[in-house]
Amino acid sequence: MSMYIWFTLMASLSAVWLIWFLYRPLQGNDLNLQKSNIALGKQRQAELQQDLERDLIDESSFDQAQDEITQTLAIELNQTTSDPYTINNNQKNHGTSVFVLIFLLVFSFLAYDALTPEKNEKTNSLEQQVASLTLDESLIKLKDHLDKNPDDAKSWQMLGLSYFELDNLNESLKAYERSYQLDKGNVRTLVEYATTLARLKSGSFVGRPTELVERALSINPNSIDAIYLTGLIAANQQDFVTAEKQWKQALMLLSLTDPNRQAMQDMLEQVQSMNAPQPRSTKNSLMVDVIIPEALMRERSENDYLMVYAKAAVGMPMPIAIEKIHLKDFIGRVILSDDNSVMPSRLLSQAKKIIVVARISQTGNAMKQSGDVDFASDPFELEGTSRISLDMTPAPEAGDPLPTKESIQSLEQRVKEHPKDVESWALLGYSYISIGKNKAGIDAYSQARELEPSNVGLLIESASILAQLQDDQFRGEPIKLVNQALKLDPNNVEALWRLGLYQYQQNTVNLAIATWERTLPLMTSQSSAKIALMKTLVMVKERHSKVVQKDEDLKLVVRVDIDQDILKNRPQGDDFIMVYVRAASGMPIPIAIEKLRLKDFKGQVVLSDNNSVMPSRLLSQADKIIAIARISKTGKAIKQADDIETRSQPFSLKNTAKINLNIK
Amino acid sequence: MLVEVGHFSLILALAFALLQVSLPTMGIIKNNSALTQLAKPLLWGQFFWIVVSFAILMNAFVVDDFSVKYVANNSNTELPDIFKISAVWGAHEGSLLLWAMILAGWSVAVSIFSKRLPNEVINHILIVLGVISIGFLLFLLMTSNPFERLDIVPLQGRELNPLLQDFGLIIHPPMLYMGYVGLAVPFAFVLSSLVRGQLDSTWLRWSRPWTLIAWAFLTFGITLGSWWAYYELGWGGWWFWDPVENASFMPWLVATALVHSLSVSEKRGAFKHWTVLLAISGFSLSLLGTFLVRSGILTSVHSFAADPARGLFILVFLIIVVGSSLALYAWRANLMRSSNTFAPLSRESALLINNILFVAAMLSVFLGTLYPLLLDSLGLGKISVGAPYFDAVFIPIMIPAVLVMVIGPFLRWKKDSTQRVGRLLKNVWIGVALLFLSSLYLTDNIFVLLAVFLFIWIVLHSLVLLIQRFRQKGRPSTAFIGMILAHIGIAVFLLGATVTTQYGIEKDIKMELNETVDIEGYQFTFKGVESFSHQNYQGHKGVVDVAYGGEYITTLEPEKRQYVTGMPMTEASIDPSLYRDLYVALGESLEGDAWSLRLYYKPLIRLIWLGGLFIVFGALLAAFDRRYRLRVKS
C-alpha cells in the first residue's frame, strides 16, 4: 500500500508544480519574431559590410546582396502576423488546473496498471517483507512482521532458518520453538528444529532432537527428511541396522528421478558396508608434492588452508582421502593413505583410478568458495603410483580471444587439431550460440560432454545455455543435464538451484521450495547468492501461500466405533489407532492424520488443517476424500499384516462435517 | 519498491511529455499564453522524472538488485563499481533510457540558453521535442522496460560484456548519444518553422550553434569509439566499416553538410531547401541508426523477424517522423523559394559542392550498410559489404570535397573570377607544389603521397587564410578560428589514417622466452608470461621489453583475461606517442615456454584521434562565437 501512497504523492507534487506555473507564469523575454528578424537583418547588413571590406564580395554583388537582405526581411515581417507575445495574467486557469491534476493522477495510475507485469505487482507486497539485500535487514523485516503477526508460525520458521544460516543457533532455536508452539504438526518445523538443536550439541541428536524427529515421523511417516534423520540418529548410535532400514525406506519413497536418490543410495551402501569394515592397509599411500608459485603464496595468508585430497576419477566427487593443513605448516608435500580416508568404508587403498586435487582456501570449507584456488591432476591409476606432483601455477587458457568471427575460426581450427580439447569445444559452442548458430553450438557442447561426461560444470553450463535457447525454460534436455550433474554431485548448488527453477516452471511449487530450502544450507552464509535465494523463497512462498492458508473453522469429526471383540483381542494400552483422510483418487498419502494409543482414544477424533501432513496440502483444500481408521500394533504408515482397517466412501468436506467409521 | 518508483517516474515523465505537447498547442490555438508558457515547466518536470528514473536504475546496479531483469542480465557482484555504473547503458533498455534522458537534457538546455529566441519560437521547438520524447518514452515503457522484475531472483547476475568493461566504453555511448540526440534540436527548429510557416532568419541563426554543438559531440563520440576499438579489440584496427559504426557515421556526414549549409542560409538566405532537408535527414539517420542497432536486424534479419516488437516500433516511429516532416516540407516548400542567385564560381557554389559530395558520401555508406540487409530480408542470399567497397567508393567522393574545402573560404560570395582566385592563391599553390615535391623523396607510396599532398594543401591554405585575416581590420572571430581548426583537423586525420594504414606493420609470430624480434628498428624481447587475478577476472600477463637501437624504451604487458562468467578477453599493451604506437597483443601458449604474440608498429596513428579532437574543438569554438550573443533591443 505504501507504494501507492508514494505514487499519489509523486503525481500530486507534479500537479502542484504545474499549477504553480499556471498561476505564477514564467516571465518570458519580450522579444518577438519581428524584433528578432529586424535585429538579425541589421547584423547581416553589418556582416555584409565587413565582407566588402575584406574583399569577400565585390561591389555589384554587394548591392545585390543588400537588396536581398532587405527583401528577405520584408517577406519575414509579412509572414509574422502574431502580436507581440505577452503573458496574460488574468486568464482563468482553474479548469486547466483541475484537468492537470486529474490527468496526472488518472493517467499515471492507469498507465502503471496497464504497463506493469503482474509479477511486479505481487513483488511489491513482498518488497515490504524483504526490501533490501542484506540478511540483517531481511531479518529486521521478518521481525517487524512477526511483531505485528506473532502467531505466524511459518514466519517464525523462516526466522529460525535465517538465523540458522547466520550461525546464530540460539536465536534460531528460539524462533523454531515459537513456530513449534504455534504449529506442532508442521513436519518441516520439527525437522529443522531438531537439526538446529543437534547442531548446537555438536551433531548429537540425543534427547529432544530425537523426540522432535520421532514426532515428525509420527505425523508424517512418509516424510523423507524425518526418515533420513531417523536413520542418521540410528547411525550415530551405531545402530546401523536401523539406519539401513530407514534409508532403504527413504529410498523407496524417493522417486526414481529424484536428484537426492544417488546420495541416499551411497549413504545406504556406506551403512551396509559399515557392518563389514575393511581392514586398513598401509600400502597404496601416495606422496603428493604441491608446487605453489611465489605469486600465489604472496597473495594468500599463512593461515589459509591447503587441502590436498584424492577423489574417484569417475562418479561422486566426494573426497576419498584428504589432508588439510595451514599454509604456514606446509612443507612442500603431503602423504595420502588409508589413514586420511574420509570414511572407513571407502579407503584410499581400494580406489582404482583417482584424481588428486590441491586447494588453497581461506575458509577451509569442503565446498569450494569464491577466492579459493585449486588445481587438479589428470586421472591416474593408484596402483603403481606412489608419488605425484601438482603445480598450482594456473594453466594457460586455450584459444585466443579474438573478435567473434576470428575467434570462431580459431576455435574451429583448434578442435580440428585437438579434437579432445573439451574446453575448446565448450568455447566453440558458446561462440556459435552467441552469433545465433544454435544448432552448431548445441552440437559443440554435446561433443564436449561426450569427451568429459562427468564434468559437472560443463553439464550445468550446457543446461543453462540450452535453457537460454528456450526462453530460460529448463524442460527437456536442460533438466536432464542438470539431473546428470546432480547424480555426480548431489550437493552442487548451481545444479540444485536450476532443479528448483525447473520445478517451479513446472508448477510444482512445493518441490521447488523443498529443493531450494535444501540448497540453502549448502551455500556460504551471507553470500549475495544465498540472500537472493532466500528472497526468492520468500516471494514464492508468499505468492503460493495464499492458496494454503489454513482454515481454522473447518473441522471433520470422525467417530470410530470399534467392535468389542476386537478390543478384547488387543492390549489396549499398546496398540495405536490412526484416523486419517486421504484423497479419494490419486496418491494414497494422508492429508490429515491423528494417531493415538488406543487407551487414549475417546471414540472420535477431530481432524482439521492443524493435522495436515504437509503445509502446502491442507485438509481444507481437499476435494473428495476418504476417511480411514486403522488399529495397528506397530503404528507404521504402511499397513501391516495384523492391522485392522476400515474406510469410508468418498465424500466432500463441503457437505460433511462428521463421519462415522466402524471397525469390526 | 524503489524500482517501482523508478518505473512510475518514467510514466510521469511520459505524462509530462504528453502535456508538454498538448497544453502549449492548445495555448497557441486559443491564444492562451498561460498554457503556452507551460512548455518550459512541463519540460523541466519531464526531465526531472527521467533523471529520477535513471538514478534509481543506476542504484539498482550499484546495490546488485538482481530482482531487476536488466540488472541481472548485465551485471554481477564481482563487477567493479565503475562498471556497474556504466552497465546502466551497457544494453538495450538502459541505453534507451539514457537516450531519453539526454533528449530531455538537450531540451532543457534549449529552454534555458535560448534567451535570444522569442518565446513563441522556443515553445514551438519544445513542442516538437516533446513529440520525440513521447515516442521514445512510449518505446521504453511498452517494449523495453528497464524496471521489469524477475519472477525468480537469480543467484548471480550474468556479466557486463567484458568488451564494455573499459573506460572508453563508459564515456563513448553517452558522448555518441549527445550527438545523435542533439540532432533532434535542429530538426525541432526546422519542424517548428515549417509548422509556423515562418522559415525566417531567426531559426536559421539560432539553430546553427545547437547544430555545431551536437556535431561536436557526435564527432567526439565517433572519435572515442574508434580509439576504443583500437586498444580494446586487440587487432590494431581503428575503423571497420561496421554497420554500427556506419550508423553513427551517416548522421555525422549529413550534420557536416548541414553546418556548412546553415552558414549560407544564414548569411545569404540561400540553400533553404538544402538546410531543411539536411536537418530532417540528420535526425532521421539518427533514428535509423537507433533502429539498426536496437532492432537486432544487424545480427540477423531473422532474429528481428522473430522478435519484431522493438524493431517495428522504431520503424513505425521512423516512418511517422520522416513522413510527416517531409510532408510538412512539401507543404511549405513555397516559403523556401529564394531569388538569391550566385555564380558558378562563388563561395555558395563551393558550399553547394560540399553539400552534394557529403550527401553522396552518406548515400554510398547508406547503400553499403543496408544493401546486405535488404538482400537477406528478401531471401536473396547473404553478402558481405566491407572495407573494399567503402574504400573504393567513399574515398574518391571525399577527395574533391577536401580539395574544395579550403578553397571555399577564399572565394567571394555570389560571384568570383578565376583570375582573382588564381592571383590570390598562386603563391599558395606554388608553395604546396614545392612542399609536395620535396616529400617525394620520403616515399613512393601513392596513397601516402596523396595524403601528404592533401595535408599540405589544407594546412597551407588554412595558414594563409589565417594570416590574411589577421592582417585585415578587426580580430578574427572564434567561428573563423574554429573553422580553421576543424579543417586542419581533417588534414591531420587524413595524414594519420593513410600513413598508419600504408606503413603500419603487423607481425603474428611465435616467440620463445628471451627471443627478440625487430620491427622498424624496434627490438621486442619476450620475457615470459605470469598469471594474476583481479576482482572479476583472472588471467595471464605477458612481458615484452622494447628497445630502440639497443636502448631500452619501455616494457609492454599484454593480458589475456578470463572473466567470472567465462568470457575471455584480450587486453593489448600499447606504448603511445604522437609519431608512432608500439602495440602488443598476447596470443596463446605454445609448446614449452613459447607464446604466440601479435606485434604492431603503427606510425602516426594518434593523428587520427588528434584530428578528431581538432574538429571537436573547432566546432565548439564556432558554436560560441560572439555573433551568437547578439542583443535584441526591446
Interface residues (C-beta under 8 A of the other chain):
Chain A: S2 M3 W6 F7 M10 A11 S14 W17 L18 W20 F21 L22 P25 L26 G28 N29 D30 L31 N32 L33 K35 S36 N37 A39 L40 G41 Q43 R44 E47 L48 Q50 D51 E53 R54 D55 L56 I57 D58 S60 S61 Q64 A65 E68 I69 Q71 T72 L73 E76 Q79 T80 S82 Y85 T86 I87 N88 N89 Q91 N93 T96 V100 F103 L104 F107 S108 A111 Y112 L115 T116 P117 K119 N120 T123 N124 E127 Q128 A131 L133 P293 A295 E299 T393 P394 P396 E397 A398 G399 D400 P401 L402 P403 L427 Y430 I435 G436 E461 V493 E494 W497 L501 Y504 S528 A529 A532 L533 K535 T536 M539 V540
Chain B: M1 E4 V5 H7 F8 S9 I11 L12 L14 A15 F16 L18 L19 L23 N32 S33 A34 L35 Q37 L38 K40 P41 L42 G45 W49 V63 D64 D65 F66 S67 T77 K115 R116 L117 P118 N119 E120 V121 L141 M142 N145 F147 E148 R149 L150 D151 I152 V153 P154 L155 Q156 G197 Q198 D200 S201 T202 R205 L233 G234 W235 K267 R268 G269 T299 S300 S303 L335 S339 N340 T341 R347 R412 W413 K414 K415 R469 Q472 K473 G474 V529 E530 S531 F532 S533 Q538 G539 H540 K560 Q562 G566 P568 M569 T570 G587 E588 S589 S596 R627 L630 R631 V632 K633 S634
